[in-house]
Amino acid sequence: MLDAFSDVLRVIRLSGGVFLEAEFTAPWCLNGRISADDCKPFVAAPRHIISSHFVASGHMQLRIDGEATIDVRAGELILLPRNDIHCFGSDLGIAPTSASDIIQPPQVGGISRIKCGGGGEATHLLCGFLGSETPFSPLLSSLPSLLKLDVRATALGAWIESSFRFAVSEIAAGRVGSTTVITKLSELLFVEAVSQYVASLPAERRGWLAGLRDPHIGRALALLHARPTEGWTAEALAQEVGMSRSVFAERFTALVGQPPMQYLTLWRMHVAAQQLREGRGNVAQIGFSVGYESEAAFSRAFKRQFGTSPGTWRKQSA
């Protein structure tokens, strides 16, 4: 499962950082979500944002509209894969303040800060994000609106937590090179949170992550990722994984959410976007590298997926 997941992370290339350090004293309550502007000190404004809150000390409650309130304690990380507007605080029954109204702008090279509350029990938060220029829709649609991870309970919990704190202190001191450390740690925690979520899925669950866990469909996904230029058909994939074509196509579509050949096109476009972003050859060469013999056919497929031509997308990404 992790090999295919790692393929996706490599291709969509998550970037991130901790943009806000907050100190609260009870009672306090905020609402908001991360904006593209919050990300600018670390990366160009990403098209998709996964927001996060790490409770360094104390505790809080958090709620997304229409969902249950959860408790978050010291050492726990909250990830919001769709960056939903949310309310968080010591008491969600009091009128919330907009986070954007009380943020103190960062010093040069530093991070933004919030310090507020009623003088009661203290809570220390580190708020961050992971962003992507090319969000992978099958993954995002498989994730819940909220993931919670107890960092201290992970295999490398103590090391991760101490490294996280150290990197944030370095950024706060203006040593922005530590943003790379934060990005890698944030990605590591995202992988761990998703892995724990997959392990908890019931057998009947549908979605791309459930597809990775299925022995036949997971194998098919691995083949498409490993050999995207091959002239695959649903029948050829079915033979590779030991299923009849009709049963395979039905199961693939039910789990992944789209037919095998449609998924292959999506994956090819994401691989091509990665190559365009990294400057690997001209448009025709990149199209050929993902299975298109015609530059025109590749350009049409790319524009259908991303809404712009490969050349324009490359310029915008640069």
C-alpha positions as CSV (number, residue, x, y, z in Angstrom):
1,M,0.0,0.0,0.0
2,L,2.7,2.5,1.0
3,D,4.6,2.1,-2.4
4,A,1.6,3.4,-4.4
5,F,0.9,6.0,-1.8
6,S,4.5,7.1,-2.0
7,D,4.2,7.3,-5.8
8,V,1.4,9.8,-5.4
9,L,3.2,11.9,-2.9
10,R,6.3,12.0,-5.1
11,V,4.3,13.1,-8.1
12,I,2.1,15.7,-6.5
13,R,5.0,17.0,-4.4
14,L,3.7,18.3,-1.1
15,S,5.3,21.4,0.3
16,G,4.5,23.0,3.6
17,G,5.5,24.7,6.8
18,V,4.4,26.0,10.2
19,F,3.1,29.6,9.6
20,L,1.6,30.3,13.0
21,E,2.6,29.9,16.7
22,A,-0.3,30.6,19.1
23,E,-0.5,30.9,22.9
24,F,-4.0,30.9,24.4
25,T,-5.4,31.0,27.9
26,A,-9.0,29.9,28.6
27,P,-11.6,30.8,27.7
28,W,-10.8,31.2,24.0
29,C,-12.5,30.3,20.7
30,L,-11.5,31.0,17.1
31,N,-12.8,30.1,13.7
32,G,-11.1,30.2,10.3
33,R,-9.1,28.3,7.8
34,I,-5.7,28.6,6.2
35,S,-5.5,30.9,3.2
36,A,-3.1,30.9,0.3
37,D,-1.6,34.1,1.7
38,D,-0.6,32.3,4.9
39,C,1.5,29.9,2.8
40,K,3.4,32.6,0.9
41,P,6.4,33.0,3.3
42,F,7.2,29.3,2.5
43,V,5.9,28.4,-1.0
44,A,4.0,30.0,-3.8
45,A,0.3,29.9,-3.1
46,P,-0.7,26.2,-3.6
47,R,-3.9,25.2,-5.4
48,H,-4.8,22.8,-2.6
49,I,-4.1,23.1,1.1
50,I,-4.1,20.5,3.9
51,S,-4.2,22.4,7.1
52,S,-2.9,21.2,10.5
53,H,-2.9,22.0,14.2
54,F,-0.4,20.5,16.6
55,V,-1.1,20.9,20.3
56,A,2.3,21.4,21.9
57,S,0.8,21.7,25.4
58,G,-2.6,22.1,26.9
59,H,-5.8,20.9,25.1
60,M,-8.6,22.2,22.9
61,Q,-11.8,21.3,21.2
62,L,-12.3,21.4,17.4
63,R,-15.4,21.2,15.2
64,I,-16.0,21.3,11.5
65,D,-19.5,22.6,10.6
66,G,-22.0,19.8,10.6
67,E,-19.7,17.3,12.3
68,A,-19.1,16.2,15.9
69,T,-16.8,18.1,18.3
70,I,-13.5,16.4,19.1
71,D,-11.0,16.8,21.9
72,V,-7.4,17.4,21.0
73,R,-4.7,17.0,23.7
74,A,-1.0,17.7,24.0
75,G,1.0,15.7,21.5
76,E,-1.8,15.3,19.1
77,L,-1.9,16.5,15.5
78,I,-5.1,17.4,13.6
79,L,-5.0,17.3,9.8
80,L,-7.9,18.8,7.7
81,P,-7.4,17.3,4.1
82,R,-9.9,19.7,2.5
83,N,-9.0,22.8,4.6
84,D,-12.6,23.2,5.8
85,I,-13.6,26.2,7.9
86,H,-13.5,25.0,11.5
87,C,-14.0,26.3,15.0
88,F,-11.5,25.5,17.8
89,G,-10.9,26.6,21.3
90,S,-11.2,25.8,25.0
91,D,-15.0,26.2,24.9
92,L,-16.8,26.1,21.6
93,G,-19.9,27.5,23.3
94,I,-18.6,31.0,23.4
95,A,-18.7,33.4,20.5
96,P,-15.7,32.7,18.2
97,T,-13.2,35.3,17.1
98,S,-12.0,35.3,13.5
99,A,-8.3,34.1,13.6
100,S,-7.4,36.6,10.8
101,D,-8.5,39.5,13.1
102,I,-5.9,38.8,15.8
103,I,-2.9,37.4,14.0
104,Q,0.3,39.3,14.6
105,P,2.2,39.6,11.3
106,P,5.6,37.9,11.2
107,Q,9.0,39.5,11.6
108,V,11.3,39.2,8.6
109,G,12.1,35.5,8.2
110,G,9.8,34.5,11.1
111,I,6.3,33.2,11.6
112,S,3.0,34.8,12.6
113,R,1.8,34.7,16.2
114,I,-1.4,34.9,18.2
115,K,-1.4,35.5,21.9
116,C,-4.9,35.9,23.5
117,G,-7.4,34.5,26.0
118,G,-9.0,35.0,29.4
119,G,-6.1,34.2,31.6
120,G,-7.0,30.6,32.5
121,E,-5.4,27.3,31.5
122,A,-2.8,27.7,28.8
123,T,-2.7,26.0,25.4
124,H,0.2,26.2,22.9
125,L,-0.5,25.5,19.2
126,L,1.6,25.2,16.1
127,C,-0.5,25.7,13.0
128,G,0.8,24.6,9.6
129,F,-0.1,23.3,6.2
130,L,0.8,21.0,3.3
131,G,0.1,22.3,-0.1
132,S,0.1,20.9,-3.7
133,E,-0.1,22.4,-7.1
134,T,-1.7,19.2,-8.5
135,P,-3.9,17.6,-5.8
136,F,-4.7,14.0,-6.6
137,S,-8.5,13.7,-6.5
138,P,-8.7,9.9,-5.8
139,L,-6.7,10.3,-2.7
140,L,-8.5,13.4,-1.4
141,S,-11.9,11.9,-2.0
142,S,-10.9,8.9,0.0
143,L,-9.9,10.9,3.1
144,P,-12.3,12.0,5.8
145,S,-12.6,15.7,6.5
146,L,-10.4,15.3,9.7
147,L,-7.6,13.1,10.7
148,K,-6.2,12.9,14.2
149,L,-2.7,11.5,15.0
150,D,-1.2,11.0,18.5
151,V,2.4,11.9,17.5
152,R,3.8,10.6,20.8
153,A,2.3,7.2,20.2
154,T,4.1,6.8,16.8
155,A,7.3,4.7,16.5
156,L,9.4,7.9,16.2
157,G,7.1,10.0,18.3
158,A,9.7,11.6,20.7
159,W,12.2,12.3,17.9
160,I,9.5,13.8,15.6
161,E,8.1,16.0,18.3
162,S,11.5,17.3,19.4
163,S,12.6,17.9,15.8
164,F,9.3,19.7,15.1
165,R,9.8,22.0,18.1
166,F,13.4,22.7,17.2
167,A,12.6,23.5,13.5
168,V,9.8,25.9,14.6
169,S,12.2,27.6,17.0
170,E,14.7,28.0,14.2
171,I,12.1,29.6,11.9
172,A,10.9,31.9,14.7
173,A,14.6,33.0,15.1
174,G,14.7,33.9,11.4
175,R,16.6,30.8,10.2
176,V,14.3,29.9,7.4
177,G,16.4,27.0,6.2
178,S,14.5,24.9,8.7
179,T,11.3,25.2,6.6
180,T,12.7,22.1,4.7
181,V,12.8,20.2,7.9
182,I,9.2,21.2,8.7
183,T,8.1,20.1,5.2
184,K,9.6,16.6,5.6
185,L,8.3,16.2,9.1
186,S,4.9,17.3,8.1
187,E,4.8,14.9,5.1
188,L,6.0,12.1,7.4
189,L,3.2,12.8,9.8
190,F,0.7,12.9,7.0
191,V,1.8,9.5,5.8
192,E,1.5,8.1,9.3
193,A,-2.0,9.6,9.8
194,V,-3.2,8.2,6.5
195,S,-1.6,4.8,7.2
196,Q,-3.4,4.6,10.5
197,Y,-6.6,5.6,8.9
198,V,-6.3,2.9,6.2
199,A,-5.6,0.3,8.9
200,S,-8.9,1.3,10.6
201,L,-11.1,1.1,7.5
202,P,-13.9,-1.6,7.6
203,A,-13.7,-4.3,4.9
204,E,-16.7,-2.8,3.1
205,R,-15.3,0.7,2.7
206,R,-14.9,2.1,-0.8
207,G,-12.4,4.6,-2.2
208,W,-8.8,4.8,-3.6
209,L,-7.2,4.0,-0.3
210,A,-9.4,0.9,0.1
211,G,-8.4,0.0,-3.5
212,L,-4.8,0.0,-2.5
213,R,-5.5,-2.4,0.3
214,D,-7.4,-4.9,-2.0
215,P,-5.0,-7.6,-3.2
216,H,-6.2,-7.5,-6.8
217,I,-7.0,-3.8,-7.3
218,G,-3.9,-2.8,-5.3
219,R,-1.8,-4.9,-7.7
220,A,-3.4,-3.3,-10.7
221,L,-2.8,0.2,-9.3
222,A,0.8,-0.7,-8.7
223,L,1.2,-1.8,-12.3
224,L,-0.4,1.4,-13.7
225,H,1.9,3.5,-11.5
226,A,5.1,1.5,-12.4
227,R,4.4,1.2,-16.2
228,P,2.2,4.2,-17.2
229,T,3.4,4.2,-20.8
230,E,2.3,0.7,-21.6
231,G,-0.7,0.2,-23.9
232,W,-2.9,-1.1,-21.1
233,T,-6.4,-2.3,-21.5
234,A,-8.8,-3.4,-18.9
235,E,-8.5,-7.0,-20.2
236,A,-4.7,-6.9,-20.0
237,L,-4.8,-5.6,-16.4
238,A,-7.4,-8.2,-15.4
239,Q,-5.1,-11.0,-16.8
240,E,-2.1,-9.6,-14.8
241,V,-4.0,-9.7,-11.5
242,G,-5.8,-13.0,-12.2
243,M,-9.4,-11.8,-12.6
244,S,-12.0,-11.9,-15.4
245,R,-12.2,-8.6,-17.3
246,S,-15.8,-7.9,-16.3
247,V,-15.3,-8.6,-12.6
248,F,-12.1,-6.7,-12.5
249,A,-13.5,-3.6,-14.2
250,E,-16.5,-3.6,-11.9
251,R,-14.5,-4.0,-8.8
252,F,-11.9,-1.4,-9.8
253,T,-14.6,1.2,-10.6
254,A,-16.4,0.4,-7.3
255,L,-13.3,0.8,-5.2
256,V,-11.4,3.5,-7.0
257,G,-14.3,5.6,-8.2
258,Q,-13.5,5.5,-11.9
259,P,-12.8,2.9,-14.6
260,P,-9.2,1.6,-15.0
261,M,-8.4,3.4,-18.3
262,Q,-9.8,6.7,-16.9
263,Y,-7.6,6.3,-13.9
264,L,-4.6,5.6,-16.1
265,T,-5.2,8.9,-18.0
266,L,-5.4,10.7,-14.7
267,W,-2.1,9.2,-13.5
268,R,-0.3,9.9,-16.7
269,M,-1.4,13.6,-16.5
270,H,-0.1,13.9,-13.0
271,V,3.3,12.3,-14.0
272,A,3.4,14.7,-16.9
273,A,2.7,17.7,-14.6
274,Q,5.6,16.7,-12.4
275,Q,7.9,16.5,-15.4
276,L,6.7,19.9,-16.7
277,R,7.3,21.4,-13.3
278,E,10.8,20.0,-13.1
279,G,11.7,21.1,-16.7
280,R,12.3,17.6,-18.1
281,G,12.2,18.0,-21.8
282,N,9.8,19.8,-24.2
283,V,6.1,19.1,-24.3
284,A,6.3,16.5,-27.1
285,Q,9.0,14.6,-25.2
286,I,7.0,14.6,-22.0
287,G,3.9,13.5,-23.8
288,F,5.8,10.6,-25.3
289,S,7.2,9.7,-21.9
290,V,3.7,9.2,-20.5
291,G,2.4,7.2,-23.4
292,Y,1.3,9.7,-26.1
293,E,2.8,9.4,-29.6
294,S,1.1,12.7,-30.7
295,E,1.9,16.0,-29.0
296,A,-1.6,17.2,-30.0
297,A,-3.3,14.3,-28.3
298,F,-1.2,14.8,-25.1
299,S,-2.0,18.5,-25.0
300,R,-5.7,17.8,-25.4
301,A,-5.7,15.3,-22.6
302,F,-3.6,17.6,-20.3
303,K,-5.9,20.5,-20.9
304,R,-9.0,18.4,-20.1
305,Q,-7.4,17.5,-16.8
306,F,-5.9,20.8,-15.7
307,G,-7.8,23.4,-17.6
308,T,-4.8,24.8,-19.4
309,S,-2.2,23.7,-22.0
310,P,1.1,22.0,-20.9
311,G,3.1,25.0,-22.0
312,T,1.0,27.5,-20.0
313,W,0.9,25.2,-17.0
314,R,4.7,25.0,-17.0
315,K,5.1,28.8,-17.1
316,Q,2.6,29.2,-14.2
317,S,4.3,26.5,-12.1
318,A,7.7,28.2,-12.7
